[in-house]
Amino acid sequence: MFTGLVADKGRVIAITELSESAVLEIESALVGQLAVGESISVNGVCLTAIELSTTSFKADVMVQTLRVTSLGSLKIGALVNLELAARADSRLGGHIVQGHVDAVAEVKENSSGEKWNKFVIKVPKSFTKYIVNQGSIAVDGVSLTVGEISGELVTLWLIPETLAKTNLAEKRAGDSVNIEVDVIAKYVERLMKRGEENDN
């Protein structure tokens, strides 16, 4: 489990493509806090560290993950948002993020304002029911508050701290981002469906 508070911007330094998977090597200052076998969020995708060096770590990415997330389009040199798994003895500063990407959204706007950026993404229609104004959403692993949702367009406001500590400042219209909707909304939907089934 993660919180959506990015701890480091890592850099992809190698990609090894295999027949049904890939291995990413990412340079990061977090390596000293990571052990082989531990989970790490890479652009919102929960991966497992399989090898460490003094400055980087490697992680397997399965074919399904490559297909349903934006990790399949990463290039060498790309900046990625990284977060270590949450600890039970620390504050939950963002929201509950599982690292299980629901869908890929398209960036429609990333424009600078006086104190923040207006960041607009187009979310697949089937996931808009889980998104509410002032609710939480994870975008490339970053916990954000929804400013407004209109149809399939979700407007978010990125403060300077978010722009400095994540890769979202680099995103341009047409880029893809991983999204994970609030897991609580999905559980509520599931419970309501079960209730309706039991009533019939």
C-alpha positions as CSV (number, residue, x, y, z in Angstrom):
1,M,0.0,0.0,0.0
2,F,1.1,3.5,-0.8
3,T,-0.1,7.1,0.1
4,G,0.4,8.9,-3.2
5,L,3.2,11.1,-1.7
6,V,6.1,10.9,-4.1
7,A,9.5,10.5,-2.4
8,D,11.7,10.8,-5.5
9,K,11.8,11.5,-9.2
10,G,13.8,8.5,-10.6
11,R,15.3,8.3,-14.1
12,V,14.9,5.3,-16.4
13,I,18.5,4.3,-17.4
14,A,17.8,0.9,-19.0
15,I,14.9,-1.1,-20.5
16,T,15.4,-4.8,-21.3
17,E,12.5,-6.1,-23.5
18,L,11.7,-9.8,-23.2
19,S,9.1,-11.8,-25.1
20,E,6.4,-11.4,-22.5
21,S,7.8,-8.8,-20.1
22,A,10.4,-6.1,-19.6
23,V,13.0,-5.2,-17.0
24,L,13.3,-1.5,-16.0
25,E,16.4,-0.1,-14.4
26,I,15.8,3.1,-12.6
27,E,18.3,5.4,-11.0
28,S,17.1,6.8,-7.7
29,A,18.2,8.2,-4.3
30,L,15.8,5.8,-2.7
31,V,18.0,2.7,-3.4
32,G,19.5,2.8,0.1
33,Q,16.1,2.4,1.7
34,L,15.0,-0.4,-0.7
35,A,15.6,-4.2,-0.4
36,V,15.3,-6.9,-3.0
37,G,11.7,-8.3,-2.9
38,E,10.2,-5.0,-1.6
39,S,7.4,-3.1,-3.4
40,I,8.0,0.3,-4.9
41,S,5.5,2.4,-6.8
42,V,6.7,3.5,-10.2
43,N,4.3,6.1,-11.8
44,G,1.6,4.6,-9.6
45,V,2.3,1.0,-10.5
46,C,3.3,-1.4,-7.7
47,L,6.5,-3.2,-8.8
48,T,9.0,-5.4,-7.0
49,A,12.7,-4.7,-6.8
50,I,14.6,-7.7,-8.1
51,E,18.1,-6.3,-8.1
52,L,19.9,-3.3,-6.5
53,S,23.1,-1.4,-7.3
54,T,24.5,1.5,-5.3
55,T,22.5,4.0,-7.4
56,S,19.7,2.1,-9.1
57,F,17.2,-0.8,-8.9
58,K,15.7,-3.2,-11.4
59,A,12.1,-4.3,-11.5
60,D,10.2,-6.8,-13.7
61,V,7.1,-5.5,-15.6
62,M,4.8,-8.2,-16.7
63,V,3.1,-8.2,-20.1
64,Q,-0.3,-7.4,-18.6
65,T,1.1,-4.4,-16.8
66,L,2.7,-3.1,-20.0
67,R,-0.6,-3.5,-21.7
68,V,-2.9,-1.7,-19.2
69,T,-0.5,1.1,-17.9
70,S,1.7,3.7,-19.5
71,L,4.9,1.9,-18.4
72,G,5.0,0.2,-21.8
73,S,5.7,3.6,-23.4
74,L,8.6,4.6,-21.2
75,K,11.8,5.6,-22.9
76,I,15.4,5.7,-21.5
77,G,15.8,9.1,-19.7
78,A,12.2,9.3,-18.7
79,L,11.5,10.7,-15.2
80,V,9.2,8.5,-13.1
81,N,7.5,9.1,-9.7
82,L,8.7,6.8,-7.0
83,E,7.3,5.9,-3.6
84,L,8.3,3.2,-1.1
85,A,5.6,1.2,0.5
86,A,3.8,2.9,3.4
87,R,4.8,2.1,6.9
88,A,2.2,1.4,9.6
89,D,4.0,3.9,12.0
90,S,3.9,6.9,9.7
91,R,1.3,9.5,8.8
92,L,-1.1,8.8,5.9
93,G,-0.5,12.2,4.3
94,G,-2.2,11.4,0.9
95,H,-4.9,8.7,0.6
96,I,-4.9,4.9,0.3
97,V,-3.2,4.0,-3.0
98,Q,-2.8,0.3,-3.9
99,G,-0.5,0.7,-6.9
100,H,-3.1,-1.2,-9.0
101,V,-3.7,1.1,-12.0
102,D,-7.3,1.3,-13.1
103,A,-6.8,2.9,-16.5
104,V,-4.7,5.2,-18.6
105,A,-5.9,8.8,-19.0
106,E,-4.8,11.4,-21.6
107,V,-3.5,14.8,-20.6
108,K,-5.5,17.5,-22.3
109,E,-4.0,20.6,-20.6
110,N,-1.1,21.5,-18.3
111,S,-1.0,25.3,-18.2
112,S,0.8,27.5,-15.7
113,G,-1.0,29.9,-13.5
114,E,0.2,32.5,-10.9
115,K,0.5,29.9,-8.1
116,W,-0.4,26.6,-9.6
117,N,-0.8,24.6,-12.9
118,K,-4.2,23.7,-14.3
119,F,-3.9,20.0,-15.1
120,V,-6.8,18.5,-17.1
121,I,-7.0,14.8,-18.0
122,K,-9.5,12.8,-20.0
123,V,-10.5,9.6,-18.1
124,P,-12.2,6.6,-19.7
125,K,-16.0,7.0,-19.3
126,S,-16.4,3.8,-17.3
127,F,-14.3,5.2,-14.5
128,T,-15.9,8.6,-14.1
129,K,-18.5,7.2,-11.7
130,Y,-15.8,6.7,-9.1
131,I,-14.6,10.3,-9.3
132,V,-16.2,13.2,-7.4
133,N,-15.4,16.8,-6.8
134,Q,-13.0,17.3,-3.9
135,G,-12.4,13.5,-3.9
136,S,-9.1,11.7,-4.2
137,I,-7.4,10.3,-7.3
138,A,-3.9,9.0,-8.0
139,V,-2.3,10.3,-11.2
140,D,1.0,8.6,-12.0
141,G,1.1,7.6,-8.4
142,V,0.5,11.2,-7.1
143,S,-2.3,11.7,-4.6
144,L,-4.4,14.6,-5.9
145,T,-7.7,16.3,-5.0
146,V,-10.2,16.5,-7.8
147,G,-11.0,20.1,-8.5
148,E,-13.8,19.5,-11.0
149,I,-15.2,16.7,-13.1
150,S,-17.2,17.4,-16.2
151,G,-18.1,14.4,-18.3
152,E,-14.8,12.6,-18.9
153,L,-12.6,15.6,-18.2
154,V,-11.1,15.9,-14.7
155,T,-9.5,19.2,-13.7
156,L,-6.7,19.1,-11.0
157,W,-4.7,22.0,-9.6
158,L,-1.0,21.3,-9.1
159,I,0.7,23.3,-6.4
160,P,4.4,24.3,-6.7
161,E,5.4,21.5,-4.3
162,T,3.8,18.9,-6.5
163,L,5.4,20.4,-9.6
164,A,8.8,20.3,-8.0
165,K,8.7,16.8,-6.6
166,T,6.9,14.9,-9.3
167,N,7.1,14.4,-13.1
168,L,3.7,16.0,-13.7
169,A,5.3,19.4,-14.6
170,E,6.8,17.6,-17.6
171,K,3.5,16.3,-18.9
172,R,2.1,17.8,-22.1
173,A,-1.2,17.5,-24.0
174,G,-1.4,14.1,-25.6
175,D,0.8,12.4,-22.9
176,S,-0.6,9.3,-21.1
177,V,-0.8,9.0,-17.3
178,N,-1.8,6.1,-15.1
179,I,-4.8,6.7,-12.9
180,E,-6.1,4.8,-9.8
181,V,-9.5,5.9,-8.5
182,D,-10.3,5.9,-4.8
183,V,-10.5,2.2,-3.7
184,I,-13.3,3.1,-1.2
185,A,-15.6,4.1,-4.1
186,K,-15.1,0.7,-5.7
187,Y,-15.8,-1.2,-2.4
188,V,-19.0,0.8,-1.9
189,E,-20.2,-0.1,-5.4
190,R,-19.4,-3.8,-4.8
191,L,-21.3,-3.8,-1.5
192,M,-24.3,-2.0,-3.0
193,K,-24.5,-4.6,-5.8
194,R,-24.3,-7.4,-3.3
195,G,-27.1,-5.8,-1.3
196,E,-29.3,-5.6,-4.5
197,E,-28.6,-9.2,-5.3
198,N,-29.6,-10.3,-1.8
199,D,-32.8,-8.3,-2.1
200,N,-33.8,-10.2,-5.2
